[in-house]
């Protein structure tokens, strides 16, 4: 049986919690200035805003095989701006085209919904994903700095 990419409703977002926690652990490890942020960041806190989204403004796709989830992508639309909010592919299926398929699926969804701007934010220090995002058409435009006390 092959891996399947399918959308899941936001009320089933809990199914990707273990993958999101893997991603957060990577962000914690890679973070240069905000390790304390990632230490205290929880899945429940992260999904608060997603649960407030209108169903037509959020897309959650999962890569599954035999009832297990191996990757996901969450995107939102606000006015004419689309954003890939979170994406993760398990190591065992990385470099097999699934990430590219997810990003293409989500960018096409945003284009079909009249997004004039499509963005993805990458946590500073998480440089290992930059080559991937370049290959799928995303490039650095701005560097946003956040005040930290």
Secondary structure as UniProt FT lines:
FT   STRAND          4..7
FT   HELIX           10..16
FT   HELIX           17..30
FT   HELIX           35..40
FT   HELIX           43..52
FT   HELIX           55..57
FT   STRAND          58..65
FT   TURN            66..67
FT   STRAND          68..78
FT   TURN            79..80
FT   STRAND          81..89
FT   HELIX           91..93
FT   TURN            94..95
FT   HELIX           98..112
FT   TURN            113..114
FT   STRAND          117..120
FT   TURN            124..125
FT   HELIX           127..129
FT   HELIX           130..135
FT   TURN            136..137
//
